Amino acid sequence: MSSCSKKDAPTPNPNPDPNPTPIVTATDTSTLKGSAGFLLGFGIDGASMTNGSPYAGIVKHEANAVTFGYEMKHGAIVQNDGSLNFTNADALYNICAAAGLQVYGHNLCWHTNQNATYLNSLTVGTSVSTANLIQNGSFESGISTNWFTQVSTTIPTAGAFSVDNTNFEDGTQSMQVVVTTPGPNSYSIQAVNDAFTGTAGNTYKVCFYAKGAGSVKLVMQGTQYDGDITFTTTANWTKYTWTVTLVAGETAPQVRFNFPAAGTYNIDNVTVNSTAAVALSRAQIATNIDGALNTFVTGMCTHYVGKVKAWDVVNEPMTDGNGDLRTNLNTFNTSGTTDFFLWSQYLGRNYALKAFQYAKAADPNALLFVNEYNLESNNSKLDSLLAYVKELQTKGAHIDGIGTQMHISINTPYAGIDNAFIKLAASGLKIRVSELDVRINPNNTAGFTPTDALLSAQSTMYAYVISSYKKNVPAAQRYGVTIWGIDDPESWIITSQKSVDNPLLFDANFAKKPAYSGALQALKAK
């Protein structure tokens, strides 16, 4: 499970505690959620929640809320054509909802875990050549000129091709195929155009019109297999478009229509044109990116309206260091990454305003949060975030709360934790601890083995965070605490950062650690 970033610089422990939090005894049957006067959640991994019996059992027993580590992020939902696919997110949501767990939406606008392939495609235009590379694409010369049609003799395949001069989109006739019984393969009933001269690596736009309820599979294949796409067709003439890039070694591509479903289909006005990238104006790029942001935010909030009651609308808007707004992707080390995309680089400071406005319009009843890290260790970043929230509110953004992630270590100063909660609470907004974990090996020492003293210090730190939250954030503003993971080996610190540590409440065997005791006692304390 990946996290939302990266975290604190280790310092000598400034927090000596002569009275470490006591360990919960074996006879204590309290649960975390039963001891908290607010939502108590875990950040969860979809595969572990689905397949892991001890993992899922702990989540259901100890928590009343969950945050998906990845499944609701842009990269998990948005496809390369810009469409939204909720299949995996819905499956995980249904598991959680059936267990009575409230799902917190994470997240709608971030700079990583994006489908950057799609988003970057919106920053360039496409020119289309006027030359149609398909011959006899309107079938005015019949279906035997420049086309090869076949109905396989393999049982039970049955169908027939013909010229139809009563149904056409262009000219005076079209190709009709009647699929009586589909064959064992999609290409059992197929129409193939003559090869055209193509260039490997070049992109081509394929367009055609189809009529007939069912499905048509479009394939580009010549000396190599370049790809395919299946379209669900309707009873009315409809235009379908596909953009495909020829693979290495391709020299003679052919457009192929496969008919894998029973029905009567008409195909007409088939065209293939070469395409090339062209520069767009900054205004046009901004319009494209704004549209993509609106589509994702509105799509997510609409799809989960009444189900997801709160969202991280904007995630990690501020830079490290002086806490300026993130506005330039070039400031990141993106070597080897493919999922970075910075909305503000194209939409400016108001990108977050737009995100909040789209979310509010799509689900007026959902609570809307901004989420950030290192607020307990970087006072400049904390102040900058609060100032930016105020700026957005002044411009009309509806913001209900602020999440402070709190990826911390046993060396994080208590004073910084208190300062963060005090200043956040002064905003008057709801405050949540959104991604809490506590490192005991912040220097990432190789061959590290946790000692009893370090585990006790971790327990004390978990207890302190929760106690400070309860002390410094009024009860009406507390939206809850989420621990970012269940068992140590599956922590993002190990799986994503590739660090050596034991940052969570449960060990590799799903046994409660002293950290669990510290958190529980702090939750139970009056």
C-alpha positions in Angstrom: 0.0 0.0 0.0 1.5 3.3 -1.1 1.2 6.3 1.1 1.0 10.0 0.5 4.7 10.7 0.8 7.9 10.8 2.7 8.5 12.2 5.9 10.5 13.5 8.8 14.2 14.0 9.4 15.5 12.0 12.4 16.6 14.0 15.5 17.8 12.9 18.9 14.8 12.0 21.1 13.6 15.2 22.8 10.8 13.4 24.6 12.1 11.5 27.7 9.2 9.8 29.4 9.7 8.4 32.9 6.2 6.8 32.8 5.8 4.8 29.6 2.3 3.8 28.6 1.4 0.5 30.3 0.8 -2.6 28.2 -2.8 -3.8 27.9 -3.2 -7.1 29.7 -4.4 -10.3 28.0 -7.8 -10.0 29.8 -8.5 -6.5 28.3 -11.1 -7.0 25.7 -11.4 -3.4 24.6 -11.1 -2.5 20.9 -9.7 0.6 19.4 -13.0 1.7 17.8 -14.9 1.0 21.0 -12.5 3.1 23.0 -12.5 6.2 20.7 -15.1 8.9 20.8 -14.5 9.5 17.1 -13.9 7.5 14.0 -11.0 5.1 14.3 -9.7 3.9 11.0 -7.0 2.0 9.2 -5.4 2.6 5.8 -6.0 -0.7 4.0 -4.6 -2.6 1.0 -7.2 -4.0 -1.3 -5.6 -7.4 -1.9 -4.9 -8.0 1.8 -8.4 -7.0 2.7 -9.8 -9.3 0.1 -7.5 -12.3 0.7 -6.0 -12.0 4.1 -8.2 -13.5 6.9 -6.1 -12.2 9.9 -5.7 -8.9 8.2 -9.4 -8.4 7.4 -10.4 -9.7 10.8 -8.4 -7.1 12.6 -9.8 -4.3 10.4 -13.4 -5.4 11.1 -12.8 -5.9 14.8 -10.8 -2.8 15.6 -11.9 -0.1 13.2 -15.1 1.6 12.1 -13.6 3.4 9.2 -11.1 2.7 6.4 -9.1 4.6 3.8 -8.1 2.8 0.6 -4.4 3.0 0.0 -4.7 3.0 -3.8 -8.0 1.9 -5.2 -9.7 5.3 -5.3 -6.8 7.3 -6.7 -6.7 8.7 -10.2 -4.3 6.0 -11.5 -6.5 3.2 -10.3 -9.7 4.6 -11.8 -8.9 6.6 -14.9 -8.3 4.6 -18.1 -6.0 5.6 -21.0 -9.0 7.0 -22.9 -10.1 9.1 -19.9 -13.0 6.9 -18.9 -13.6 5.9 -15.3 -13.5 2.2 -14.2 -14.8 1.6 -10.7 -14.6 -2.2 -10.8 -11.9 -2.7 -8.2 -12.9 0.2 -6.0 -16.5 -1.0 -6.0 -15.5 -4.5 -5.0 -13.4 -3.3 -2.1 -16.1 -0.8 -1.1 -18.7 -3.5 -1.0 -16.5 -5.7 1.3 -16.0 -2.8 3.7 -19.7 -1.7 3.6 -20.9 -5.2 4.3 -18.6 -5.2 7.4 -20.1 -1.9 8.6 -17.0 0.1 7.8 -17.3 3.7 6.7 -15.1 4.4 3.7 -13.2 7.6 3.6 -12.5 8.9 0.1 -8.8 9.2 -0.8 -8.1 11.1 -2.9 -9.4 13.4 -5.7 -6.5 15.7 -6.6 -2.9 14.8 -6.0 0.4 15.1 -7.9 1.2 11.4 -8.0 -0.6 8.0 -8.4 -2.1 9.6 -11.5 -2.8 8.2 -14.9 -0.2 10.6 -16.3 -0.2 8.9 -19.7 -3.8 10.1 -20.2 -3.3 13.5 -18.6 -0.1 14.2 -20.5 -1.9 13.4 -23.8 -4.2 16.3 -23.1 -1.3 18.7 -23.3 -0.5 18.1 -26.9 -2.8 18.3 -30.0 -3.1 15.9 -32.8 -2.9 16.7 -36.5 -4.6 14.2 -38.9 -3.5 13.8 -42.5 -6.1 14.2 -45.1 -5.1 11.1 -47.0 -7.3 8.1 -46.2 -5.1 5.0 -46.2 -8.0 2.6 -46.5 -9.1 1.5 -49.9 -12.9 1.1 -50.7 -13.7 2.1 -47.1 -17.3 3.1 -48.1 -17.9 -0.3 -50.0 -19.0 1.6 -53.1 -17.0 -1.1 -55.1 -18.6 -3.9 -53.2 -17.2 -6.2 -50.5 -14.8 -8.2 -52.6 -12.7 -5.3 -53.8 -9.9 -4.5 -51.4 -11.6 -6.6 -48.7 -11.3 -10.2 -47.7 -14.3 -11.7 -45.9 -14.5 -15.1 -44.2 -17.0 -17.2 -42.2 -15.1 -20.1 -40.7 -16.2 -23.6 -41.4 -15.5 -24.5 -37.8 -18.7 -25.7 -36.2 -20.9 -24.1 -35.0 -19.9 -20.9 -36.9 -22.7 -19.5 -39.1 -23.1 -16.2 -40.9 -22.9 -14.4 -44.2 -21.5 -11.1 -45.7 -23.3 -9.1 -48.4 -23.6 -5.6 -49.9 -26.5 -3.6 -48.5 -27.8 -0.8 -50.7 -30.7 0.1 -48.4 -28.7 0.9 -45.2 -25.7 3.1 -45.6 -24.0 6.0 -43.8 -22.0 7.3 -46.8 -22.5 6.8 -50.5 -25.1 4.3 -51.7 -24.2 1.1 -49.9 -22.5 -0.6 -47.0 -21.1 -3.9 -45.9 -23.6 -6.1 -44.0 -22.8 -9.2 -42.0 -25.3 -11.5 -40.4 -23.9 -13.4 -37.5 -26.2 -16.3 -37.0 -23.9 -18.3 -34.7 -20.6 -16.8 -33.5 -17.6 -19.0 -33.9 -15.2 -20.2 -31.3 -12.8 -17.2 -32.0 -13.6 -13.6 -32.5 -12.0 -13.8 -35.9 -14.2 -16.7 -37.0 -16.3 -14.2 -38.8 -14.0 -11.5 -40.2 -13.6 -8.7 -42.8 -10.0 -7.6 -43.6 -8.9 -4.6 -45.7 -5.8 -4.7 -47.9 -2.6 -3.8 -46.2 -1.4 -0.2 -46.3 2.1 1.2 -45.9 2.7 2.0 -42.3 5.6 3.1 -40.2 6.4 1.5 -36.9 6.1 4.0 -34.0 3.7 6.2 -35.9 0.2 6.7 -34.7 -3.0 6.2 -36.8 -6.6 7.2 -36.2 -9.1 4.6 -37.3 -12.8 5.7 -37.8 -15.8 3.8 -39.0 -19.6 3.8 -38.7 -21.5 0.8 -37.5 -25.2 -0.1 -37.1 -26.5 -3.1 -35.3 -26.9 -3.9 -31.6 -24.0 -6.2 -30.4 -20.2 -5.9 -30.5 -17.5 -5.4 -33.1 -13.9 -6.0 -32.5 -11.5 -3.8 -34.4 -8.0 -5.2 -34.9 -4.8 -3.7 -36.4 -2.5 -6.5 -37.5 -0.1 -6.9 -40.4 3.5 -8.2 -40.1 3.0 -7.7 -36.3 0.1 -7.5 -33.9 -0.5 -3.8 -33.2 -3.6 -4.1 -30.9 -7.3 -4.3 -30.8 -10.4 -2.7 -29.2 -14.0 -3.9 -28.9 -16.9 -1.6 -29.4 -20.4 -2.1 -28.1 -22.6 -1.1 -31.1 -26.2 0.1 -31.2 -29.2 -0.1 -33.5 -28.4 3.3 -34.9 -25.6 4.5 -37.1 -22.8 5.5 -34.8 -19.2 6.7 -35.4 -16.4 4.9 -33.6 -12.8 6.0 -33.3 -9.6 4.3 -32.2 -6.1 5.6 -32.1 -3.3 3.0 -32.4 0.4 3.2 -32.5 2.2 0.6 -34.7 4.6 -1.6 -32.9 8.3 -2.2 -33.8 8.7 -4.1 -37.0 5.3 -3.3 -38.5 5.4 -2.5 -42.2 2.1 -3.6 -43.7 -0.8 -3.1 -41.2 -4.3 -4.2 -42.0 -7.6 -3.1 -40.5 -9.7 -6.2 -39.5 -13.3 -6.3 -38.3 -14.2 -9.3 -36.1 -17.7 -10.2 -35.2 -17.9 -12.2 -32.0 -21.6 -11.7 -31.2 -24.8 -12.8 -32.9 -26.7 -10.1 -34.8 -27.0 -8.2 -38.0 -24.3 -5.5 -38.5 -23.6 -2.8 -41.1 -20.2 -1.2 -41.5 -19.5 1.9 -43.6 -17.2 4.8 -44.2 -14.0 3.2 -42.8 -11.0 5.6 -42.7 -7.4 5.4 -41.5 -5.3 8.6 -41.2 -1.8 9.2 -39.9 -1.6 11.5 -36.9 1.2 13.7 -35.4 1.5 15.8 -32.2 1.1 19.5 -32.5 1.6 22.3 -30.0 -1.5 23.6 -28.2 -2.0 27.0 -26.8 -1.6 27.4 -23.0 -5.3 28.3 -22.8 -6.4 25.2 -24.7 -4.2 23.0 -22.5 -5.7 24.5 -19.4 -9.2 23.9 -20.8 -8.3 20.2 -21.4 -6.8 19.7 -18.0 -9.7 21.5 -16.2 -12.1 19.2 -18.1 -10.1 16.1 -16.9 -10.1 17.3 -13.3 -13.9 18.0 -13.5 -14.5 14.6 -15.0 -12.6 12.7 -12.3 -13.8 14.7 -9.3 -17.4 14.8 -10.4 -17.3 11.2 -11.5 -16.0 10.0 -8.2 -18.3 12.0 -6.0 -21.3 11.2 -8.1 -20.6 7.5 -8.2 -20.2 7.3 -4.4 -22.8 9.9 -3.4 -24.5 8.8 -0.2 -21.8 6.1 0.3 -18.6 8.0 0.8 -19.3 10.7 3.4 -15.9 12.5 3.4 -13.1 13.1 0.8 -9.5 14.1 0.7 -10.3 16.6 -2.2 -6.8 18.1 -2.4 -3.8 16.1 -1.2 -0.4 17.5 -0.4 -0.6 20.9 -2.0 2.4 22.5 -0.3 6.1 21.9 -1.0 8.6 20.8 1.6 11.0 23.4 3.0 9.3 26.8 2.9 5.9 25.4 2.3 5.2 27.2 -1.0 2.4 25.9 -3.2 3.5 23.1 -5.5 3.4 24.6 -9.0 6.3 23.1 -11.0 6.7 19.4 -11.6 10.4 20.0 -12.4 11.1 20.4 -8.7 10.4 16.7 -8.2 12.8 13.8 -8.7 10.6 11.9 -11.2 13.3 9.6 -12.6 11.8 6.3 -13.3 8.3 7.3 -12.4 5.3 7.4 -14.8 2.5 8.6 -12.5 3.4 12.2 -11.7 1.2 15.0 -12.9 0.9 18.4 -11.2 -2.5 20.0 -11.8 -1.3 23.4 -10.6 1.3 23.5 -13.4 -1.5 24.0 -15.9 -4.3 25.5 -13.7 -2.4 27.7 -11.3 -3.3 28.4 -7.7 -7.0 27.9 -8.4 -6.6 24.3 -9.2 -7.6 23.4 -5.7 -10.5 25.9 -5.8 -11.8 24.1 -8.9 -11.5 20.7 -7.2 -13.4 21.7 -4.1 -16.1 23.4 -6.3 -16.5 20.3 -8.4 -16.7 18.0 -5.4 -19.3 20.2 -3.6 -21.5 20.4 -6.7 -21.4 16.7 -7.2 -22.2 15.7 -3.6 -23.4 18.7 -1.5 -23.6 16.5 1.7 -20.0 15.1 1.7 -17.4 16.6 4.0 -14.4 17.9 2.0 -10.9 17.9 3.4 -7.4 19.0 2.4 -4.6 16.6 3.5 -1.0 17.3 4.1 2.2 15.9 5.8 5.0 17.1 8.0 2.8 19.7 9.7 4.2 18.6 13.1 7.8 19.1 12.0 7.7 22.1 9.6 6.0 25.2 11.1 6.4 27.1 7.8 4.6 24.5 5.9 1.9 24.4 8.5 1.4 28.2 8.4 1.5 28.1 4.6 -1.2 25.4 4.4 -3.5 27.3 6.8 -3.0 30.5 4.8 -3.8 28.6 1.5 -6.9 27.1 3.1 -8.0 30.6 4.1 -7.3 31.9 0.5 -9.4 29.1 -1.0 -12.3 29.8 1.4 -12.1 33.5 0.6 -12.4 32.6 -3.1 -15.5 30.5 -2.4 -14.2 27.0 -1.7 -16.3 25.0 0.8 -13.7 23.2 3.0 -14.8 21.2 6.0 -11.6 19.9 7.4 -7.9 19.4 7.4 -6.1 16.1 7.6 -2.6 15.9 9.1 -0.9 12.7 8.0 1.6 12.3 10.8 4.1 9.9 9.4 6.4 10.4 12.3 9.1 8.6 14.4 9.9 8.0 18.0 12.1 11.1 17.8 9.5 13.6 16.6 9.3 16.4 19.2 6.2 16.6 21.3 6.2 20.4 21.0 5.7 20.1 17.2 2.8 17.7 17.6 1.1 20.0 20.1 1.8 23.1 17.9 0.3 21.4 14.9 -2.9 20.4 16.6 -3.3 23.8 18.3 -2.9 25.8 15.1 -5.1 23.4 13.1 -7.8 23.5 15.6 -7.7 27.3 15.6 -9.0 27.2 12.0 -12.3 26.1 13.3 -12.4 23.2 10.8 -12.7 19.5 11.5 -9.3 18.0 12.1 -8.3 14.4 11.5 -5.1 12.4 11.9 -5.2 10.8 8.5 -2.1 8.4 8.1 -0.5 7.8 11.4 2.5 5.6 11.8 5.6 5.8 14.0 9.1 4.7 12.8 11.5 3.2 15.3 14.4 3.0 12.9 14.3 6.5 11.3 17.9 6.3 10.3 17.1 3.1 8.3 19.9 1.1 9.9 20.7 -2.1 8.1 20.1 -5.3 10.0 17.9 -3.5 12.4 16.1 -5.5 15.2 13.6 -3.8 17.4 14.4 -3.8 21.1 11.9 -3.7 24.0 13.0 -0.1 24.7 12.3 1.0 21.2 8.9 -0.7 21.1 8.1 0.9 24.4 9.1 4.3 23.0 6.9 3.7 20.0 4.0 2.8 22.3 4.5 6.1 24.2 4.6 8.1 20.9 1.3 6.6 19.7 -0.2 7.4 23.0 1.1 11.0 23.0 -0.2 11.7 19.5 -3.7 10.6 20.4 -3.6 12.3 23.8 -2.5 15.6 22.2 -5.2 15.3 19.6 -7.8 14.9 22.3 -6.3 17.7 24.5 -5.8 20.3 21.8 -8.6 19.6 19.3 -12.1 20.3 20.7 -14.4 17.3 20.6 -16.7 18.9 18.0 -13.8 19.3 15.6 -12.4 15.7 15.9 -13.1 13.8 12.8 -11.0 10.8 13.8 -7.7 9.0 13.7 -6.5 6.6 10.9 -3.5 4.3 11.4 -1.8 3.9 8.0 -1.7 0.1 7.8 -2.2 -3.0 9.9 0.9 -5.2 10.2 4.5 -4.1 10.0 5.6 -6.0 6.8 2.8 -4.5 4.7 3.5 -0.9 5.8 4.2 1.5 2.9 7.5 2.3 4.6 8.7 -1.2 3.8 6.8 -1.9 0.6 7.2 1.5 -1.1 10.1 3.2 0.6 12.1 0.0 0.9 13.1 0.9 4.4 13.8 -1.3 7.4 11.3 -0.6 10.2 8.4 -1.8 12.4 6.0 1.2 12.3 2.5 -0.2 13.0 0.4 -1.7 15.8 0.7 -5.3 14.8 3.7 -7.4 14.0 4.3 -9.9 11.1 2.2 -12.5 12.9 -0.7 -10.0 13.4 0.1 -10.0 17.1 -0.6 -6.8 19.1 2.6 -4.8 19.8 3.2 -2.5 22.7 2.2 0.3 20.2 -1.3 -1.1 20.2 -1.5 -0.9 24.0 -0.3 2.7 23.9 -2.9 3.7 21.3 -5.7 1.9 23.2 -4.9 3.4 26.6 -4.8 6.9 25.1 -8.1 6.4 23.4 -9.6 5.1 26.7 -8.2 7.9 28.8 -10.7 10.6 29.9 
